[in-house]
Amino acid sequence: MESIFHEKQEGSLCAQHCLNNLLQGEYFSPVELSSIAHQLDEEERMRMAEGGVTSEDYRTFLQQPSGNMDDSGFFSIQVISNALKVWGLELILFNSPEYQRLRIDPINERSFICNYKEHWFTVRKLGKQWFNLNSLLTGPELISDTYLALFLAQLQQEGYSIFVVKGDLPDCEADQLLQMIRVQQMHRPKLIGEELAQLKEQRVQKTDLERVLEANDGSGMLDEDEEDLQRALALSRQEIDMEDEEADLRRAIQLSMQGSSRNVSQDIPQTSGTHLTSEELRKRREAYFEKQQQQQHPPAQLSHPRERPTTSSGALGSDPAGDAMSEEDMLQAAVTMSLEVVRNNFKTEGKK
């Protein structure tokens, strides 16, 4: 739609925008329209003077402001009609009895001029499509053929006066181009006031955001500090969990060792009233572990059992082939057997 000429609203020059959008070019300026308005004022003055320059009506007419223009840039329908006569164009009231008797379908016309109070705008056919060229819009608005009659009826209900433009409009680039192609409009244009209000709101939101960022001395630094804090808390929680697991493991081993000691005392008879030396205790533990190992791994063919050497810690172990177990293996075996004892004790207490 870039080829469509569309003047946007400036002041109260909607009559100028209406004419130029209709003719698709900068055909009229405020100075030219003012000249037409002054000419119309002079013609009206001369008609009033025919009744006598000394008459009360004539003096009242001279004191009244012009009905064809004002200082804001407004121009009357007479100014617009006279301006179009220069191009051989004529305005006919759309809802007049004379026009309604013709029963012309609006889509068969070429253009309309719409007026409500002091606002004027054009609805024109370019190529094979209709466009609302209202200067209050941010751009041309596409109107389908089926919607045109409804659009005009809605304007009449809102109080608009609609004029049909009769005659041949000047040739324009947009009309020639749109004779060959049809355009589609994904988003309808907004009113200029709505767009300005939206831009103002965006500026206000941007200012508020900048103010918040300044108060926080940079949101980026706050985000980085918060991320560092979260990572530190996560690491501390992991360390606490590891410490808790280690503490639970130590308590389990301690309980298992206590349970193992009770079972050892049950399996290995002690001399009542006699204090066992560390060497005796070591030997009895070796005997206990040897018995457990034989129960778990009975020898396949052992005609001559061999003695198992002890380690510096006093623990005893062997494999089925007769090789010595390492201290780590014996410790692991002790822990495993102790845990089994604890589980058996828990089952026994549960049955009770």
N, C-alpha and C positions, 0 to 999 in steps of 0.2 A: 504493500500500500504506500510505498515511499513516493510513487509517482503522483499520488493524489494531493492536490493543493489543499491545505487546511490551515487557516489562520486561527490562532488561539486568542482568547479574550484578553483585551487590553482596555482597562478603564470601562467606559460604557459605549464603546465603539462597536456594539454587536451588529448594528445595521451595516456598517462597512464590512465587517467580517462575513455577514450573511451574503452580501452581494458578491464579494470576491470569491467566496467558497462556491457560490452558484456558478459564476463565470470561469472558475478555476484559474485565477491569476490576480495580480495586483492591479485591478482595473480602476478602482476608486480609492481616493484618499479622503481624510476628514475635510480638507480644504475644498475639494470638488463637491462633496456632499453639502458643505456649508453654503457654497455658492448657489446650489439648487434650492436650498431652504430659504435663503434670502430672496431669491427670485419668486418663490411661492408667496413669501410674506408680502412682497411688493404688489403682486397680483391681487392678493386679498385686500390690501389697503386701498387699491384703486377701486375695487368693487364697492367697498364701504364708503368711499368718498362720493360715489354716485348719488348717495342719499343726502349729501350735503356735508361739507367739512365742518360745519358748525353744529351738526346734530349731536345729540347726547351719545348715540351709538358709536359714532365715529371717534369722539373723544375717548370713550371707554375702550374702544379697540386699540387706540394708540397707547394707552396706559398698560395694556396687558402684554405679558411676555409672548414671544413667538410660540406658536403651536406646532412648528415644524422642526424645531431643534432647541437644544438647551446647552448650557455650558459644560455639562458632563459628557457630551458626545452623542446624546440620543437624537435620532432622526425619525420622522413620522412615516407612515405608510405612503403619504403623498410624495415624499422625497424619494423613497425607494421605487415607487411606481414611475416617477419621472426619470430616474436614473436608468431604469430598464428600457424605457422608450427609446433611448439613444441606440440601443442594440435591437430594436424592433421587437421587444418582448412586452407582453401584456399580462396583468394579474387579474385572475377571476376568483371570486370567493368560492371556496370548495363546497360549502353547505348552502349556497344560494339556490333558490328554486330554479333559476335558469340553468345552472350547471347540473343539478340533480336530475333534471328532465332528460339530460343527455345520456344518463346511465352509463357513464364511462368507468371502466374498471381502473382503479388507481395504478395498477402495474403497467397500463398502456400509456400513462403519462410519462413525462421526462423529468419533472422536478416540482417541488413544492416549497413555499416559504411559510414558516410558522411564526406566529407572534403571540406572546402573552405579556400583557402590561408593556414593559419597556424592553423586552428581550426579543430578538429576531434570530432565527437560524434556518438553514437550508437542508432539505432532504432531496437528494438528486440521484438519478440513475447514471452510472458510469459503465459503459460497455453493456453487460447483461445483468448487472447487479446493482442493488440499491444501497445507498450509504447515508447515514445520519452525519452531517457535517457541522454539528453544533459546536460553536467556538468555545463552549464551556467544557467540552470533553478534551482529554489529552490527545486524542487522535480520531480518525474516521471510524464510525461504528457500522459494521456490516449488518444489513437488514434483508432477510429472506423475502422472496415474493409472497409466500404465504403469511408472513408476519406483517407485511406493509399495511394492509387494510386495518388490521387490529391495532397497529401502532398509531395510525392516524385517528382511529376512533378513540383511543385512549387519550390522545392529546386534546381532542374536542371535549371529552368529559372533564379534563383538567382545566378547561376554560380557554384553550388556545384558539385563535383564529387562523385558519389554514387557507392559503391562496395557491391556486394552480398557476404555474408559469406556462404561458402559451407562446409559441414561437420557436425559432431555431436558435439554439445556444451556440456560442462560438466553439470552434474545434479546439480540442485540448489533448495533450499527450496521454493523460490517464484514460480518457474515453477510448482512444485508439488502441491502447495497450490492452485494456480490459475487454475489448471486443474479441480478442484472440485467446485470452486465458481467463480462468475464473480463480478467485482468491478464496482462501479460508482464513478465518480468524479464530485463533485458539483462546485468546483472552480479550474480553471486551474492555474498551478503554474506560477509565474512571473519570469522574468529574474532577476538574482542576482543584477545587477546594478539598476534595477527599485526598487527592495525592499530596497536596501541601500539608494537610493534617497528618498524614501517615509519615511523611518525611520529618515533620516536626517531632512526632512521637519517637521516631527512631533516633533523632538527635538527642532528645531528652534521655532515652534509655542508655545511649552511648555515654552521655555525660555522667549519669548515675553510676555506670560501671567503672568509668575512670576514677570517680570519686572514691568508690569502694576499694579499688586497687591501690590508690594513693594512701588510703587510711590503713590498709594492711601492709603497706610498704612492699608491694609486689606479691601477687598471688603465686608466682612461680616458686619463690623462695619458701612460701608457706607450704606448698605442695611437697617440695623436696624435704623440708624438715619433717613433715608428717610421715612421709615414706620412710625416712631414716628411723623415726620413732617406732613405726610398725615393725620394721625389720629387727630392731633391737629387742622389742617385746617378744617377737617370735623366737629369736635365738635364746632368750632367757627362759621361755617356756620349754624349749627343747632341752636345755641344760637341767631344768628342774625335773622334767620327766625322766631324763637319764639318771639323775641322782636318786629319784624315787625308785626306779627299776633296780639300781644297784643296791639300795637299802633293802628292798624286798628280797633280792637274791641272797644277800648276807643273812637276813633273818631266816629264810628258808633253809639255807645250809646249816645255820646254827641249830634250828629245830630238828633237822634231819640227823645231825650228829648226836643230838641228845637222844633221839629215838634209837639210833644205831647203838649207842652206849647201853641203852636199856636191853636191847636184844642181845648184845654181846654178853651182858651180865647173866641173861637167861640161858644162853647156849654154853657159856664157859663157866663151869663151877669155880667159885672162889673159896679160899680158905677163910672161914669165919674168924674174925678177930685178928686177921693177919694183914699187915700193911704191905701191899705189893710195891716192889721196887720198879723203877723205870724199865729195867732190863726184862723183868718178868712180864710187865704190861706189854712190852714190845713183842715178846715171844707169843703171848696169848693172842695178840692182835694178828700176828703172822699166821697163827694156827686157824684163827677165824676166817681170815681172807682166803687161806689155802682151801679150807672147807667149802667156802662159797664158790671159788673158782672150779673146784672139782664137781660141784653140783651143776654149775652152769655149763661147763665144758668137760664132760667125762672123757677120759683118754680112750682112744680107739684101741691101741695095742701098746700097753706100757708094762713090760715085764719087770723093769727095774726103774721105779720112780727116782727121779734125780732131785737133789736138793736145789732149792731156789735161793739165790743170793739176795740179801737184803740191801736196801739202799740206805743212804745216810739218814733219811727221814724215818727209817724203821718200817716203811710200807713194803709189802711183799707182792710180787706179781710174776706171772709167766704166761707164755703163749703155749698152745698145744704142741708145738714143735720143741719146746723146752728152752726157747730163748728168753732172756730176761726182759721184763717190761720196764719201760722208762718211768721215771717218777711222775711225769705228767699223766701217763696212761693210768698208773695206779691211783692217782688223785681223782681222775675222772671216774674210774670204776667205783671208788669209795663214795663219791657224790651220788652216782647213779643208784647204788644200793641203798644209800641213806634215804634218798627221795622215795624209793619203793617202800621202805619201812614206814616213812611218814604217811604215805597213802594208805598202807594197810592199817595203821593206827586210826586214821580218820574214818576208814570203813568200819572198824571195830566200834569206835565211839558212836558212829551213826546208827549201828544196829542196836546199841544199848539205848 
